[in-house]
Amino acid sequence: RFFSFLIVPMVFFIFHYNGLRGLKKITAYTFFYRISHALFTIISIIILLQFNNFSEIPFYAFAIGLIIASILSFITLSRYLIVKTYQNLEEVIERKTLKSILIIALPLMFAQSVQLIISWTDKLMLGALDSPAIVQGTLSSTEQVGIYGVAFKLSMFASIALMSINSIASPKF
């Protein structure tokens, strides 16, 4: 229930950083796709811990980090679009209707949403095993899920070269 209001900022955030990718602004895309949300969440946790020490701080920090990243990605995309528009003043800009944009964008949005769900499935399933209804002896604690999450992210260092090549080559395809 807490995260239901974050769907709109998440969709806008995904739209904005993928817009940067489409404009071939790979540095900005990589910052918003890989770093910004986690960075702003960590900064929010540090700031919120200075004022209060309640158990919901990670949830609020997640929301604050997402909203800040979404706003900054919107501003960045807007600036790049303005620069791109001024550079192409002599070119004929093809006007597209909202319907034609949605025909192209909706399948891409659903594909990105499914990718997001798939990336969280392992942690959500491990977290579900932390329930008392599971047979004794097979329980995983929240600490173990956290350790798994950190170990998984560290193992992703092996795929940095592949991701960097894909982020450059994908807009060309």
N, C-alpha and C positions, 0 to 999 in steps of 0.2 A: 504494500500500500504506500509506503514511504517513497518508493522510486517511481510511482505512476506519474507524478507530476514532472519527472525528469525526461519523459519520452520526447517531448517537443524540443528541449535544448539538445538532446542527444541526436535527434534527426537533423537539426540545423547544423550541429557541429560536424556530423558526417558529411553533410552536403557541402559545407564550406571548405573543409580540408580536401575533399575530393575535387572541388572546383579549382583549388590551387594546383592540384595534381594535373588537371586537364589543361591549365594554363602553362604547364611545364615549369612551375616554380617549386622544384623538388625540395629545396632546402626548407622552405616554409611548410610544404606538405609534410615532410618528415618530422619537423618540429611539432606540428599539431597532431599528427597521427601517432607518433611514438612517445613524445616527451611531455607535451604541455599538460595534459590532464593529470598525469601522475605528479608532475612537478607542482602544479597549483594545489593539488590535494594535500601533498606533504607540507607545503607552506601553510595551508589552511589549518592543518592539524597542529602545527607548531604554534600558530597564533591563537587558536582556540584553547589550547592547553594552558596558555598564559592567563586566561581569564576564568576558566572553569575546568573541572575534571570530572565530567559526567560520561556515562558509557556510550552515549549517542554521538560523540564527537566524530568518529570515523564516517558516519552517515552524513552528517552535516558538512564535513570537510569534502566528502565525495561530491556532494551537490554544489558546493561553492566552487570547487575546482572545475567541475563540468561547465558551470555557468560562466566563469571567467574565461575558460578556454574557448567556449562557444562565442562569446562577445569578441574576444581578440581575433579569432579566426574569421569572423564576419568583417571586422575592420580591415584585416589584412587582405581578404578577398576583394573587398570594395575598393581598396587603394590600387590593387593590381588591375582590376577591371577598368578603373578610371584611366590609369596609365595606358592600358591596352587600347581603350577607346580613342584617346588623344593620338596615339601612334597610328591608328588606322582611319584617320579622318577622310583621306582621299578614297579609301576603299568603300565599296557599296556594302553596307551592313544588311545582311539578310534578316528580315523580320520573321520571327517564329511565333506561332500562336501558343497559348498556354497548353492546349491539347497536344500539339506536336511535341512540346517539351516534356510533358508528362508521359507520353507514349514511350519516350526514350528513357526518362529518368526513373519511372516506377520500377521496372525490372531490376535496374541497378541498385535502387534503394532496398528492394527485397533481398537481393543477393548479399548486400553488405550487412543487412540485419541478420540474415541466417549465419553469416560468417561470425558476427558478434556473439550470437547465441552458441554456436559451436565452440568458440574460444572459451566460453564460461561453463560449458557443460561438465567438464571434468571436476572443477571445483565445487559446483553446485551438487553434483552427485556424491562427492566425498563429504560435503557438508550434510547431506541428507542421511548419510550413514552414522552421523553423530546423534541419532535419535535413540531414546531408550527402547523403542519398539524392536530394534534390531537385536539379533541373538547375541548374548553376552560373549565376549571374546573377539568379536569382529568389529567392535566399535572403533571409529576413528575420532580422535579429539580435534577440537578446533585448532589446537596448536599444530597437530600433524597436517591439517589442511593448509595452514599458513606456511609450514616448512615445505610442503609440496609445491605451493604456489611460487615461493622464492626459488626453489631448486629448478622448477620448470622455466622460470624467466632466465636464470643463469644458463640453462642448457640452450637457450635461444641464441646465445652468442655465436654458436656454430653456424647459424644461418644468416649472419649479418651480410656476408658477401652476396648471397643469393637475393636477399631482400633489396640490397642496394642496386643490383642489376635490374631486378624486376621493377623497381620504382621508376627507373629511368626508361626502360624499354616499354612498359605498359602503355603510356600515352601514345607512343608511336604506333602500337598495334591497333 
